[in-house]
Amino acid sequence: MDLTTITSPSFLKELNHEQLKSLAQDVRKFLIEKCSVTGGHIGPNLGVVELTIALHKIFDSPTDKFLWDVGHQAYVHKILTGRASQFDTLRQYKGLCGFPKLIESEHDEWETGHSSTSLSAAMGMAAARDIKKESNYVVPIIGDGALTGGMALEALNHIGHEKTNMIVILNDNEMSIAPNVGALHGVLGRLRTSRDYSKAKEELESLMQKIPLVGGKLASTAERVKDSLKYLVVSGVFFEEMGFKYLGPIDGHDFEALEHHLEYAKKVKGPVLVHVLTKKGKGYKPAEEDTIGNWHGTGPYKIETGDFVKSAAKGPGWSALIAETVRKEMAHDNRIAVITPAMPVGSKLEGIRQDYPHRFYDVGIAEQHAATMAAGLATQKMKPFLSIYSTFLQRAYDQVLHDIARPNLNVIIGIDRAGLVGADGETHQGVFDISFLRHMPNMVIMMPKDENEGQHMVKTAIDYDGGPIALRYPRGNGYGVPMDATLQPLPIGSWEVLRAGKDAAILTFGTTIPMALAAAEALAEKGIDVEVVNARFIKPMDEAMLRELAARKLPLLTIEESVLQGGFGSAVLEFMNDEKLHVTIERMGIPDQFIEHGDVPELLAEINVTADEAVRRIEALVNNTEKVGQ
């Protein structure tokens, strides 16, 4: 079938099971081919082909509401709702988003880049439906990894308490990005192996009816024995105790089983949970055989071999560099323990997990717990390294503020993917952490100019005993600079002059330093001599250098790959104002908007954070300064 001709999922209602199987094959072939060029979340989507087709056959989107908790698992949904023709642009600048997007389609009811939110949103939609006396179905689809998130459990508790009409699809592939962890994962494992405890319960009822009653004792206890069978078979039916009717587990690749259970679920009053077992990566051998998460989300790859197409990189990956430096320090510092909220693969922590399993903790999709656990470790004179993506650190704001910063605990926060991340788009851009950390008392924030300074910053963080310290590092690779053999801590709050100048100064850090140096070179050709400062400590700033720059009457341009509001440039403005220092300051950074998906250079160009813009700004600053001085 030519999938690009699909405009609506309504055609599915006329297809029999054999035709659905043929469609599923076409969808898998399409996904494998398209993602081999664009990259994307191929593994998760191959696992939900039959499930997504079945949902659209049994329900009526957009009247019935689908909420994809694992947003990157919605590629099949997008194909069935008329967007197959846009897949050549998947996750590219101005192209098809890799997550559900409200403005893309009426069939996208909920936007999500962070997991564990669908059940709460579904409760809101169901409440609105009931208030308006409507009768549509609300169907959140949540993964077994996302179900470990505390927010999901809060929502389950409320939905079960309210006895809300809702059909929750638990898509259980035994993985989130990496293999799942936690006690709830164990519950699901027992459910998987028990298959259908209801059948066993019925068999026991039949057997009990054939046993003569002895003194009435068995009769009085029979019902209690019968009801407790679920505990004997599955060690506790968690979801039924939460108030849900539990259906499953069922084969998520069997159309007949899916159709039967979904039709039954539609008849159930109150909340029902349909437990569906799927195979992540199904239909493509390299993805099927992945056990650690390499095929969760990929760049381009060769279909025939499964080999990833890697771009030429001069230096090591930032995540690997920081993780490897921490691992080396763990060899002679028993205080260091590493915590990750379900990102051991993305943050390249596998080596630490292998070498130091008793000091490595993957807590699952539980960022709040991870932060407060780190605080608990720190109270016992340990040195916790909390490795967390910038976008996911947002979810632990209160824990960082209340449990780490307020008691001034020595927690190292390794902020991975700081800055623009590109293809994953607005839900994943790591551009807010400076603004929401900078106002916290006791917090130190730093970002290296290159991988050599990065390894020294790891040492700085480990040696620092003054409270919490955050080390930001970007997605991608370093520059291939020479690496020092011996690590030395950097003086907290110290900046570094990379290029001396007398006409103006650019203050910047991290990924925008090459941009600043390029602008300085271009300005030199115009006869303007610009100083470039590596403002590697965002907090505390190098106040002595700021005063010295002010004394020289240099106009300043701050550049940051983060939001301007409350960011580094704001900190410079605040300092100059508080110190009553009269300096002309311009700021470049992320404006007051969310940045969508695309290559980072394209995104920066769109918002005018470029070397050319820096040249224009400096020229204007210098010319205005000269006019004022005349």
C-alpha positions as CSV (number, residue, x, y, z in Angstrom):
1,M,0.0,0.0,0.0
2,D,1.2,3.5,-0.8
3,L,1.1,5.0,2.7
4,T,1.4,8.6,1.4
5,T,-2.2,8.3,0.1
6,I,-3.6,7.9,3.6
7,T,-5.5,11.0,4.7
8,S,-7.5,9.5,7.6
9,P,-7.5,6.3,9.7
10,S,-11.1,5.6,8.9
11,F,-10.2,3.2,6.1
12,L,-8.9,0.7,8.7
13,K,-12.4,-0.2,9.8
14,E,-13.0,-2.0,6.5
15,L,-9.9,-4.1,6.7
16,N,-9.8,-7.8,7.9
17,H,-7.0,-9.2,9.9
18,E,-5.0,-10.4,6.9
19,Q,-5.2,-7.0,5.3
20,L,-4.1,-5.4,8.6
21,K,-1.1,-7.7,8.7
22,S,-0.1,-6.7,5.2
23,L,-0.5,-3.0,6.2
24,A,1.7,-3.6,9.2
25,Q,4.5,-5.0,7.0
26,D,4.2,-1.9,4.7
27,V,4.4,0.4,7.7
28,R,7.5,-1.3,9.1
29,K,9.2,-1.2,5.7
30,F,8.4,2.4,5.3
31,L,9.7,3.3,8.8
32,I,13.0,1.4,8.3
33,E,13.6,3.1,5.0
34,K,12.8,6.6,6.1
35,C,14.6,6.5,9.4
36,S,17.7,5.1,7.8
37,V,18.0,8.5,6.1
38,T,16.7,11.0,8.7
39,G,17.4,9.1,11.9
40,G,14.8,8.9,14.6
41,H,13.2,6.7,17.3
42,I,13.0,3.6,15.1
43,G,13.1,0.9,17.8
44,P,10.1,2.2,19.8
45,N,8.0,2.7,16.7
46,L,8.6,-0.7,15.2
47,G,7.3,-2.2,18.4
48,V,3.9,-0.4,18.3
49,V,2.9,-1.0,14.6
50,E,0.1,-3.5,15.3
51,L,-1.0,-1.7,18.5
52,T,-1.4,1.6,16.8
53,I,-3.2,0.2,13.8
54,A,-5.6,-1.7,16.2
55,L,-6.3,1.5,18.2
56,H,-7.2,3.4,15.1
57,K,-9.4,0.6,13.9
58,I,-11.3,0.2,17.1
59,F,-11.6,3.8,18.2
60,D,-12.6,7.0,16.3
61,S,-9.8,9.6,16.4
62,P,-10.0,12.6,16.9
63,T,-13.4,12.2,18.6
64,D,-11.8,9.6,20.8
65,K,-8.6,11.0,22.4
66,F,-5.2,9.3,22.1
67,L,-2.5,10.5,24.4
68,W,1.0,9.1,23.6
69,D,2.9,9.3,26.8
70,V,6.0,8.1,25.0
71,G,5.8,10.9,22.4
72,H,8.5,9.6,20.2
73,Q,6.5,6.4,19.7
74,A,3.9,8.2,17.6
75,Y,5.4,7.7,14.1
76,V,2.8,5.0,13.2
77,H,0.1,7.3,14.5
78,K,1.4,10.1,12.2
79,I,1.4,7.8,9.2
80,L,-2.2,6.6,9.8
81,T,-3.4,10.2,10.2
82,G,-2.1,11.5,6.9
83,R,1.5,12.6,7.4
84,A,3.5,9.8,5.6
85,S,4.3,12.2,2.8
86,Q,6.3,14.4,5.2
87,F,8.6,11.7,6.6
88,D,11.5,12.8,4.5
89,T,11.6,15.9,6.7
90,L,11.3,14.0,10.0
91,R,13.1,16.0,12.8
92,Q,14.6,18.3,10.3
93,Y,14.4,22.1,10.2
94,K,10.8,23.2,9.5
95,G,9.9,19.5,9.0
96,L,7.8,16.9,10.6
97,C,8.2,16.9,14.4
98,G,9.4,13.6,16.1
99,F,6.8,14.0,18.8
100,P,3.0,14.6,18.7
101,K,2.3,18.3,17.8
102,L,-1.0,20.0,18.3
103,I,-0.6,22.3,15.3
104,E,0.3,19.4,13.0
105,S,-2.9,17.4,13.2
106,E,-6.3,17.3,14.9
107,H,-5.4,13.7,15.8
108,D,-2.5,14.9,18.1
109,E,-4.3,15.5,21.3
110,W,-1.4,15.8,23.7
111,E,2.2,17.1,23.2
112,T,4.9,15.3,25.2
113,G,8.7,15.0,25.3
114,H,8.9,14.1,28.9
115,S,7.4,10.9,30.1
116,S,4.8,10.0,32.7
117,T,2.4,12.9,31.9
118,S,-0.3,11.2,29.8
119,L,-2.4,9.8,32.7
120,S,-2.7,13.2,34.4
121,A,-3.6,14.9,31.1
122,A,-6.1,12.1,30.3
123,M,-7.8,12.6,33.7
124,G,-8.2,16.3,32.8
125,M,-9.7,15.4,29.4
126,A,-12.0,12.8,30.9
127,A,-13.1,15.3,33.5
128,A,-13.9,17.8,30.8
129,R,-15.8,15.1,28.9
130,D,-17.9,14.3,31.9
131,I,-18.6,17.9,32.8
132,K,-19.8,18.5,29.3
133,K,-21.8,15.2,29.3
134,E,-20.0,13.8,26.3
135,S,-19.4,10.1,25.6
136,N,-16.0,9.8,23.8
137,Y,-13.2,7.5,24.9
138,V,-10.0,8.8,26.5
139,V,-7.1,6.5,25.7
140,P,-3.6,7.2,27.1
141,I,-0.9,4.9,25.9
142,I,1.9,4.7,28.4
143,G,5.1,2.6,28.4
144,D,6.3,0.4,31.2
145,G,9.3,2.6,31.7
146,A,7.1,5.8,31.9
147,L,4.9,4.0,34.5
148,T,7.8,4.2,37.0
149,G,7.5,8.0,37.0
150,G,6.0,9.3,40.2
151,M,3.6,11.5,38.3
152,A,2.1,8.5,36.6
153,L,1.5,6.8,39.9
154,E,-0.2,9.9,41.3
155,A,-2.5,9.9,38.3
156,L,-3.3,6.2,38.6
157,N,-4.2,6.8,42.3
158,H,-6.6,9.6,41.4
159,I,-8.2,7.9,38.4
160,G,-8.9,4.8,40.4
161,H,-10.3,6.8,43.3
162,E,-12.6,8.8,41.0
163,K,-13.6,5.6,39.1
164,T,-13.2,7.6,35.9
165,N,-14.2,6.0,32.6
166,M,-10.8,5.6,30.9
167,I,-9.0,3.0,28.9
168,V,-5.3,3.0,29.7
169,I,-3.0,1.1,27.3
170,L,0.1,-0.2,29.1
171,N,2.6,-0.8,26.3
172,D,5.1,-3.2,27.9
173,N,8.3,-3.8,26.0
174,E,10.4,-4.3,29.1
175,M,12.5,-1.2,28.2
176,S,12.3,2.6,28.2
177,I,15.5,3.8,26.7
178,A,17.6,1.5,28.7
179,P,16.3,-1.7,30.4
180,N,13.8,-0.8,33.1
181,V,14.6,-0.9,36.8
182,G,12.5,-0.9,40.0
183,A,10.0,-2.9,42.0
184,L,7.1,-2.0,39.7
185,H,9.1,-3.5,36.8
186,G,9.2,-6.7,38.8
187,V,5.4,-6.6,39.2
188,L,5.0,-6.3,35.5
189,G,7.4,-9.2,35.0
190,R,5.3,-11.4,37.2
191,L,2.2,-10.3,35.3
192,R,3.9,-11.2,32.0
193,T,4.7,-14.7,33.1
194,S,1.4,-15.3,34.7
195,R,-0.5,-14.6,31.5
196,D,-4.1,-14.5,32.5
197,Y,-4.7,-15.0,36.2
198,S,-8.5,-14.9,35.6
199,K,-8.4,-18.2,33.9
200,A,-6.6,-19.8,36.8
201,K,-9.1,-18.2,39.2
202,E,-12.0,-19.7,37.2
203,E,-10.4,-23.1,37.3
204,L,-10.1,-22.9,41.1
205,E,-13.7,-21.9,41.5
206,S,-14.7,-24.9,39.5
207,L,-12.5,-27.2,41.6
208,M,-13.9,-25.8,44.9
209,Q,-17.4,-26.5,43.9
210,K,-16.6,-30.2,43.6
211,I,-15.1,-30.4,47.1
212,P,-17.4,-31.5,49.9
213,L,-17.8,-28.8,52.6
214,V,-16.3,-29.8,55.9
215,G,-18.0,-28.3,58.9
216,G,-18.7,-25.2,56.8
217,K,-15.1,-24.0,57.3
218,L,-14.3,-24.2,53.6
219,A,-17.5,-22.5,52.7
220,S,-16.8,-19.5,55.0
221,T,-13.2,-19.1,53.7
222,A,-13.8,-20.0,50.0
223,E,-14.4,-16.5,48.8
224,R,-11.4,-15.2,50.7
225,V,-9.2,-17.9,49.2
226,K,-10.6,-17.2,45.7
227,D,-10.0,-13.5,46.0
228,S,-6.5,-14.1,47.3
229,L,-5.6,-16.2,44.3
230,K,-4.5,-13.2,42.4
231,Y,-1.7,-12.7,45.0
232,L,-0.7,-16.3,44.8
233,V,-0.5,-16.2,41.0
234,V,1.0,-12.7,40.3
235,S,2.2,-11.7,43.7
236,G,-0.3,-8.9,43.9
237,V,-2.4,-7.4,41.2
238,F,-1.2,-3.9,41.6
239,F,-3.6,-2.2,39.1
240,E,-6.8,-3.8,40.5
241,E,-5.9,-2.7,43.9
242,M,-5.6,0.8,42.4
243,G,-9.2,0.6,41.2
244,F,-8.6,-0.5,37.6
245,K,-10.1,-3.5,35.7
246,Y,-7.1,-5.3,34.5
247,L,-7.0,-7.0,31.1
248,G,-4.1,-9.0,29.9
249,P,-1.3,-9.4,29.4
250,I,-2.0,-9.8,25.6
251,D,0.2,-10.1,22.6
252,G,0.6,-6.6,21.2
253,H,1.4,-8.0,17.7
254,D,-1.8,-10.2,17.4
255,F,-4.6,-8.3,15.8
256,E,-7.3,-10.7,16.9
257,A,-6.2,-10.5,20.5
258,L,-5.9,-6.7,20.4
259,E,-9.3,-6.3,18.8
260,H,-11.0,-8.6,21.3
261,H,-9.6,-6.9,24.3
262,L,-10.0,-3.4,23.1
263,E,-13.7,-4.0,22.2
264,Y,-14.2,-5.5,25.7
265,A,-12.5,-2.6,27.3
266,K,-14.9,-0.2,25.6
267,K,-17.8,-1.9,27.5
268,V,-16.2,-1.6,31.0
269,K,-17.5,1.0,33.3
270,G,-14.8,2.9,35.2
271,P,-11.0,2.7,34.5
272,V,-9.6,-0.2,32.7
273,L,-6.0,-1.1,32.0
274,V,-5.1,-3.1,29.0
275,H,-1.6,-4.7,29.4
276,V,-0.1,-5.2,26.0
277,L,3.2,-7.0,25.4
278,T,5.3,-5.7,22.5
279,K,8.7,-6.2,21.1
280,K,10.8,-3.1,20.7
281,G,12.4,-3.0,17.3
282,K,10.1,-5.7,15.9
283,G,10.7,-6.5,12.2
284,Y,14.2,-5.2,12.0
285,K,16.8,-7.6,13.4
286,P,19.5,-5.1,14.6
287,A,16.8,-3.2,16.5
288,E,15.2,-6.4,17.8
289,E,18.5,-7.7,19.2
290,D,19.3,-4.5,21.0
291,T,19.3,-5.0,24.7
292,I,20.9,-1.8,26.0
293,G,19.0,1.0,24.1
294,N,21.3,1.8,21.1
295,W,18.3,1.5,18.8
296,H,16.0,3.6,20.9
297,G,16.9,6.7,18.9
298,T,19.5,6.8,16.2
299,G,21.0,8.9,13.5
300,P,21.1,7.6,9.9
301,Y,22.0,3.9,9.4
302,K,22.7,1.3,6.7
303,I,19.6,-0.9,6.3
304,E,21.5,-3.9,5.1
305,T,23.9,-4.1,8.0
306,G,22.4,-1.9,10.8
307,D,25.7,0.0,10.9
308,F,25.2,3.6,12.1
309,V,26.4,6.3,9.7
310,K,28.7,8.4,11.9
311,S,29.7,11.9,11.1
312,A,33.4,12.8,11.3
313,A,34.2,14.0,14.8
314,K,37.5,15.5,15.8
315,G,37.1,14.9,19.5
316,P,35.4,12.6,22.0
317,G,31.7,12.8,22.7
318,W,31.0,15.1,25.6
319,S,28.9,12.6,27.5
320,A,31.6,10.0,27.2
321,L,34.4,12.4,28.2
322,I,32.7,13.5,31.4
323,A,31.6,10.0,32.3
324,E,35.1,8.6,31.7
325,T,36.7,11.3,33.8
326,V,34.3,10.5,36.6
327,R,35.0,6.8,36.3
328,K,38.8,7.4,36.6
329,E,38.3,9.5,39.7
330,M,36.2,6.8,41.3
331,A,39.2,4.5,41.2
332,H,40.8,6.5,44.0
333,D,37.9,8.3,45.6
334,N,35.4,6.0,47.3
335,R,33.1,8.9,48.1
336,I,31.9,9.2,44.5
337,A,28.6,7.6,43.6
338,V,26.8,8.1,40.3
339,I,23.0,8.4,39.9
340,T,21.1,8.5,36.6
341,P,17.3,8.7,36.0
342,A,17.1,6.0,33.3
343,M,19.8,7.4,31.0
344,P,22.9,5.2,31.5
345,V,23.2,4.7,27.7
346,G,22.6,8.3,26.6
347,S,25.0,9.7,29.2
348,K,27.6,7.0,28.5
349,L,27.7,5.6,32.0
350,E,28.0,1.9,31.1
351,G,31.6,1.8,32.0
352,I,30.8,3.1,35.5
353,R,28.0,0.7,35.9
354,Q,30.3,-2.2,34.9
355,D,33.3,-1.2,37.1
356,Y,31.5,0.2,40.1
357,P,28.1,-1.5,40.3
358,H,27.8,-0.8,44.0
359,R,28.2,2.9,43.5
360,F,26.0,3.2,40.5
361,Y,22.3,3.8,40.7
362,D,19.8,3.9,37.8
363,V,16.7,4.9,39.5
364,G,14.4,4.8,36.5
365,I,12.3,7.7,35.2
366,A,12.3,9.4,38.5
367,E,14.2,12.7,38.4
368,Q,12.8,14.1,41.6
369,H,13.8,10.9,43.5
370,A,17.3,11.0,41.9
371,A,17.9,14.6,43.1
372,T,16.8,13.9,46.6
373,M,18.6,10.6,46.8
374,A,21.8,12.5,45.8
375,A,21.1,14.9,48.7
376,G,20.8,12.0,51.1
377,L,24.1,10.6,49.9
378,A,25.7,14.0,50.4
379,T,24.6,14.2,54.0
380,Q,26.7,11.1,54.7
381,K,29.9,12.7,53.3
382,M,29.6,11.0,49.9
383,K,30.2,12.8,46.6
384,P,27.1,12.1,44.5
385,F,27.4,12.8,40.8
386,L,23.9,13.3,39.5
387,S,24.1,12.8,35.7
388,I,21.0,14.2,34.1
389,Y,19.9,15.9,30.8
390,S,19.2,19.6,31.1
391,T,15.7,19.1,29.9
392,F,15.0,16.4,32.5
393,L,16.6,18.5,35.3
394,Q,13.6,20.8,34.9
395,R,11.5,18.1,36.5
396,A,13.5,18.2,39.7
397,Y,13.6,21.9,40.3
398,D,12.1,21.8,43.8
399,Q,14.3,19.0,44.9
400,V,17.4,20.8,43.7
401,L,16.2,24.0,45.5
402,H,14.8,22.6,48.6
403,D,16.9,19.4,49.2
404,I,20.2,20.2,47.7
405,A,20.8,24.0,47.5
406,R,19.0,25.1,50.7
407,P,21.1,22.8,53.1
408,N,24.1,23.5,50.9
409,L,25.0,19.9,50.2
410,N,28.0,18.8,48.2
411,V,26.1,17.4,45.2
412,I,27.6,17.5,41.7
413,I,25.0,17.9,39.0
414,G,26.3,16.8,35.6
415,I,24.0,18.7,33.2
416,D,24.2,16.7,30.0
417,R,22.7,18.1,26.7
418,A,23.1,21.7,27.9
419,G,22.2,24.1,25.1
420,L,20.4,23.4,21.9
421,V,20.1,19.7,21.1
422,G,18.7,19.9,17.5
423,A,16.5,17.2,16.2
424,D,14.5,16.4,19.4
425,G,13.2,19.9,19.4
426,E,11.5,22.2,21.8
427,T,10.8,19.7,24.6
428,H,14.5,18.7,24.8
429,Q,16.4,22.0,24.2
430,G,18.6,22.4,27.2
431,V,18.3,26.2,27.4
432,F,16.6,26.9,30.7
433,D,18.9,25.4,33.3
434,I,21.0,28.5,33.8
435,S,18.0,30.7,34.5
436,F,16.4,28.2,37.0
437,L,19.6,27.4,38.8
438,R,21.3,30.8,38.9
439,H,18.9,32.3,41.4
440,M,19.4,29.5,43.9
441,P,21.7,30.5,46.8
442,N,24.8,28.4,47.2
443,M,24.8,27.1,43.6
444,V,27.9,27.1,41.4
445,I,27.4,26.8,37.6
446,M,30.2,26.2,35.1
447,M,30.7,25.2,31.5
448,P,34.0,24.3,29.8
449,K,35.3,25.8,26.5
450,D,36.7,22.4,25.3
451,E,37.1,18.8,26.4
452,N,40.4,19.5,28.2
453,E,38.9,22.1,30.4
454,G,35.9,19.8,30.8
455,Q,38.0,17.1,32.5
456,H,39.5,19.7,34.8
457,M,36.0,20.9,35.7
458,V,35.2,17.3,36.8
459,K,38.1,17.5,39.1
460,T,37.0,21.0,40.2
461,A,33.6,19.6,41.1
462,I,34.9,16.6,43.0
463,D,37.3,18.7,45.1
464,Y,34.8,21.4,45.8
465,D,33.3,21.2,49.3
466,G,31.4,24.5,49.3
467,G,27.9,23.1,48.3
468,P,26.2,22.1,45.1
469,I,28.1,22.6,41.8
470,A,26.6,22.2,38.3
471,L,28.8,21.2,35.4
472,R,27.1,21.9,32.0
473,Y,28.2,20.1,28.9
474,P,26.6,20.0,25.4
475,R,25.4,17.3,23.1
476,G,27.9,16.2,20.4
477,N,31.7,16.0,20.3
478,G,34.7,18.0,21.5
479,Y,37.2,19.6,19.3
480,G,40.1,17.2,19.5
481,V,42.3,19.4,21.7
482,P,45.4,18.0,23.5
483,M,44.4,16.5,26.9
484,D,46.4,17.2,30.1
485,A,47.6,14.0,31.8
486,T,47.2,15.5,35.3
487,L,43.9,17.0,36.4
488,Q,43.9,20.3,38.4
489,P,40.9,22.1,40.0
490,L,40.1,25.5,38.6
491,P,39.7,28.5,41.0
492,I,35.9,28.9,41.5
493,G,34.6,32.0,39.8
494,S,37.7,32.5,37.6
495,W,37.5,33.6,34.0
496,E,40.0,33.4,31.2
497,V,41.0,35.9,28.5
498,L,41.3,34.0,25.2
499,R,42.1,37.0,23.1
500,A,43.1,40.4,24.3
501,G,41.5,43.5,22.8
502,K,41.1,47.3,23.5
503,D,37.9,48.3,21.7
504,A,35.2,46.0,23.0
505,A,34.8,42.6,24.8
506,I,32.8,39.5,24.2
507,L,31.9,37.5,27.3
508,T,30.8,33.9,26.5
509,F,31.3,30.3,27.5
510,G,31.0,26.7,26.2
511,T,29.7,26.1,22.6
512,T,29.6,29.8,21.6
513,I,33.3,30.5,22.2
514,P,34.2,29.5,18.6
515,M,31.5,31.9,17.4
516,A,33.0,34.7,19.5
517,L,36.5,34.1,18.3
518,A,35.3,34.0,14.6
519,A,33.6,37.3,15.2
520,A,36.7,38.8,16.7
521,E,38.8,37.7,13.7
522,A,36.3,39.3,11.3
523,L,36.2,42.5,13.3
524,A,40.0,42.6,13.4
525,E,39.9,42.8,9.6
526,K,37.7,45.9,10.0
527,G,40.2,47.5,12.4
528,I,38.2,46.7,15.6
529,D,40.2,45.0,18.3
530,V,37.9,42.7,20.4
531,E,38.7,40.9,23.7
532,V,37.2,37.5,24.0
533,V,36.6,36.2,27.6
534,N,35.9,32.6,28.5
535,A,33.3,33.2,31.2
536,R,33.5,29.6,32.3
537,F,31.9,30.2,35.7
538,I,28.4,31.5,35.1
539,K,28.0,31.7,38.9
540,P,29.9,33.0,40.7
541,M,31.2,35.4,38.0
542,D,34.7,36.8,37.9
543,E,33.8,40.1,39.6
544,A,37.4,41.4,39.5
545,M,37.5,41.0,35.8
546,L,34.1,42.6,35.3
547,R,35.3,45.6,37.3
548,E,38.5,45.8,35.3
549,L,36.5,45.7,32.0
550,A,34.3,48.5,33.3
551,A,37.3,50.6,34.3
552,R,38.6,50.3,30.8
553,K,35.2,51.5,29.5
554,L,34.9,48.6,27.1
555,P,31.4,48.0,25.6
556,L,30.4,44.4,26.3
557,L,28.6,41.7,24.3
558,T,27.4,38.6,26.1
559,I,26.6,35.5,24.1
560,E,24.9,32.4,25.5
561,E,23.2,29.3,24.0
562,S,20.5,29.6,26.7
563,V,17.5,31.8,27.3
564,L,18.2,35.5,27.8
565,Q,15.7,36.0,30.6
566,G,17.5,35.3,33.8
567,G,20.5,34.1,32.0
568,F,24.2,34.9,32.0
569,G,23.8,38.2,30.2
570,S,21.2,39.2,32.8
571,A,23.7,38.4,35.6
572,V,26.3,40.7,34.0
573,L,23.7,43.5,33.8
574,E,22.6,42.9,37.4
575,F,26.2,43.1,38.6
576,M,27.0,46.3,36.7
577,N,23.8,47.9,38.0
578,D,24.4,46.9,41.6
579,E,28.0,48.1,41.5
580,K,26.9,51.4,39.8
581,L,29.3,50.7,36.9
582,H,28.3,52.5,33.7
583,V,29.0,50.1,30.9
584,T,27.2,49.6,27.6
585,I,26.0,46.0,27.3
586,E,24.4,44.0,24.5
587,R,23.1,40.4,25.0
588,M,22.8,37.6,22.4
589,G,21.0,34.4,23.3
590,I,17.7,32.5,23.1
591,P,14.8,34.9,22.9
592,D,11.5,34.5,24.7
593,Q,10.2,31.6,22.6
594,F,10.5,27.8,22.4
595,I,13.0,26.6,19.8
596,E,11.7,23.9,17.5
597,H,13.7,21.0,15.9
598,G,16.4,21.2,13.3
599,D,20.2,21.4,13.0
600,V,21.7,23.6,15.6
601,P,23.4,26.0,13.2
602,E,20.0,26.5,11.4
603,L,18.3,27.2,14.7
604,L,20.9,29.6,15.8
605,A,20.8,31.4,12.5
606,E,17.0,31.7,12.8
607,I,17.3,33.6,16.1
608,N,20.3,35.6,15.0
609,V,22.9,34.0,17.3
610,T,25.7,33.9,14.8
611,A,29.2,35.3,14.3
612,D,27.9,37.7,11.7
613,E,25.3,39.1,14.2
614,A,28.1,39.4,16.8
615,V,30.1,41.4,14.3
616,R,27.1,43.7,13.6
617,R,26.4,44.2,17.3
618,I,30.1,45.0,18.2
619,E,30.4,47.4,15.3
620,A,27.3,49.3,16.5
621,L,28.6,49.2,20.1
622,V,32.0,50.6,19.2
623,N,30.5,53.3,16.9
624,N,28.0,54.4,19.5
625,T,30.8,54.5,22.2
626,E,32.9,56.7,19.9
627,K,30.1,59.1,19.2
628,V,29.3,59.4,22.9
629,G,33.0,60.1,23.6
630,Q,33.3,62.9,21.0
